[in-house]
């Protein structure tokens, strides 16, 4: 799949459209978005990619964003 086919998944409004599942969080280094969620009963959070796939402009920088 070429990057031209996934540009819509990189748009902030796409992440915002999924806010019912978690809080959109920009990943500025890799150019993607995730959805953060509270873990009930704990002071922690987890995250998931924006369905149907996590898209990033630069996958090499993903680890910098999710530390």
Secondary structure, DSSP 8 states (H G I E B T S, - for coil): --GGGSGGGGSHHHHHTTGGGSEEEEETTTTEEEEEEE-TTSS-EEEEE-TT----S-GGGHHHH--
